[in-house]
Amino acid sequence: MSLTSVFPHPIVQGPTAGGFNTPAQIAAVSNAGGLGSLACSLLSPDAIRDQTAQIRALTDRPFCLNFFVQETPNPSADEVERAKEWLKPAWSSLGWTGLPTPAKWCEDFAPQFETLIALRPAVASFTFGILTVEQIQRLHEAGIFVIGTVTHVDEALAWESRGADAVIASGVESGGHRGTFIGAQENATLGTFELLPAVVAAVNIPVIAAGGIMDGADIRRALAAGAQAVQMGTAFLVCDESSIGAAYKQRLLTAGDHPTKLTRTFSGRYARGLENRFIQQMAANERLLPLYPVQNALTSPIRAEAAKRGETELMSLWCGTGVSRARALPAAKLVETLLAEISAQ
Ligand SMILES: Cc1cc2nc3c(=O)[nH]c(=O)nc-3n(C[C@H](O)[C@H](O)[C@H](O)COP(=O)(O)O)c2cc1C
């Protein structure tokens, strides 16, 4: 099936977990003929149902619900205490005498998956892992188009062989977390325009290009290299309807040539964002830190407090390498601008 039979224009608003996707943003992109996406990974089933209802009140066009495929971890008390100690420079700089242990490490995937099946969005996308053949069959029986995120060719072949309808080829330029689920995350180093043709040559299902795609010329280049669409995260993160906080947005819009970095210091999984003091302070122990989602849950109160205080040196400023080209526009205007740029020669 080609992607244009699912949504008309080759533009996917990338899901951006952290509460940044709003129903207004998603509906604006879908109403403009792209595909809006809601990052559901950090949401409870009730919150997913509630936000999906809000999207449906604003659009009858297809949209995407996005999830992390993950197991709920059970770290030892020792591991947690050690990780808290490593984080001391960050939490003590906020004036805290200790770091709380989170009530839970992540949302359980199984109830999220059942909620997804019941909600029957037109499209669902996944990252961090791969579904079973049976899970993909259940999504298909519910009429849901299934997309897997990949960072190298073996992962694309795995999703295709299990029955996925499309893959997102996510180059190393991408903002946010690497989706790698086969092999080491630090070995998935191909850039978007190296990964894309390799994945297009390897699979027979549609490929969506992601990573550093910021304008119509980038989209044209991706389509010429065999992509059927692009997924843009950073570009939509700064749009008017995104609920990104003012300090974070300001850092992105003034990023200039400030370096982005792949780091596992915030979450235990490699993710790209603007380099800051937190990343530098934690770099020495980076490889020893707990895996996602344990480190993510431990740093969450630090990042939330920093966001409240506008203290961007302690926040995860996720964005891709193309951040300096991000434009603060209403989401529908961004889609319209991109479409005009695609057709301009
Ligand atoms: C703040 C942020 C959060 C993200 N959260 C998710 C997510 O929850 N699920 C997902 O599949 N991708 C997530 N991504 C990846 C984007 O959907 C998209 O693939 C990526 O941003 C593309 O690269 P770009 O930022 O260079 O456009 C996130 C990216 C950012 C910047």
The ligand as a MOL file (V3000), in Angstrom:
LIG
                    3D

  0  0  0     0  0            999 V3000
M  V30 BEGIN CTAB
M  V30 COUNTS 31 33 0 0 0
M  V30 BEGIN ATOM
M  V30 1 C 11.7430 16.2170 21.7520 0
M  V30 2 C 11.6480 15.0030 20.8810 0
M  V30 3 C 10.8890 13.9260 21.3090 0
M  V30 4 C 10.7430 12.7960 20.4830 0
M  V30 5 N 9.9130 11.7870 20.9110 0
M  V30 6 C 9.6690 10.7330 20.0820 0
M  V30 7 C 8.7360 9.7250 20.4530 0
M  V30 8 O 8.1090 9.7700 21.5130 0
M  V30 9 N 8.5400 8.7000 19.5920 0
M  V30 10 C 9.2000 8.6170 18.3830 0
M  V30 11 O 8.9740 7.6510 17.6480 0
M  V30 12 N 10.0770 9.5590 18.0070 0
M  V30 13 C 10.3080 10.6180 18.8230 0
M  V30 14 N 11.1680 11.6130 18.4130 0
M  V30 15 C 11.7320 11.5580 17.0580 0
M  V30 16 C 10.8850 12.3730 16.0660 0
M  V30 17 O 9.5900 11.8720 15.9640 0
M  V30 18 C 11.5300 12.3950 14.6720 0
M  V30 19 O 11.6770 11.1110 14.1320 0
M  V30 20 C 12.8880 13.0730 14.7180 0
M  V30 21 O 12.8030 14.2390 15.4770 0
M  V30 22 C 13.3730 13.3670 13.2970 0
M  V30 23 O 14.5590 14.1040 13.3120 0
M  V30 24 P 14.5740 15.7310 13.3120 0
M  V30 25 O 14.3960 16.1140 14.7370 0
M  V30 26 O 15.9340 16.0340 12.7990 0
M  V30 27 O 13.4480 16.1880 12.4490 0
M  V30 28 C 11.3750 12.7430 19.2190 0
M  V30 29 C 12.1610 13.8200 18.8070 0
M  V30 30 C 12.3020 14.9490 19.6020 0
M  V30 31 C 13.1180 16.1010 19.1000 0
M  V30 END ATOM
M  V30 BEGIN BOND
M  V30 1 1 1 2
M  V30 2 1 2 3
M  V30 3 2 2 30
M  V30 4 2 3 4
M  V30 5 1 4 5
M  V30 6 1 4 28
M  V30 7 2 5 6
M  V30 8 1 6 7
M  V30 9 1 6 13
M  V30 10 2 7 8
M  V30 11 1 7 9
M  V30 12 1 9 10
M  V30 13 2 10 11
M  V30 14 1 10 12
M  V30 15 2 12 13
M  V30 16 1 13 14
M  V30 17 1 14 15
M  V30 18 1 14 28
M  V30 19 1 15 16
M  V30 20 1 16 17
M  V30 21 1 16 18
M  V30 22 1 18 19
M  V30 23 1 18 20
M  V30 24 1 20 21
M  V30 25 1 20 22
M  V30 26 1 22 23
M  V30 27 1 23 24
M  V30 28 2 24 25
M  V30 29 1 24 26
M  V30 30 1 24 27
M  V30 31 2 28 29
M  V30 32 1 29 30
M  V30 33 1 30 31
M  V30 END BOND
M  V30 END CTAB
M  END
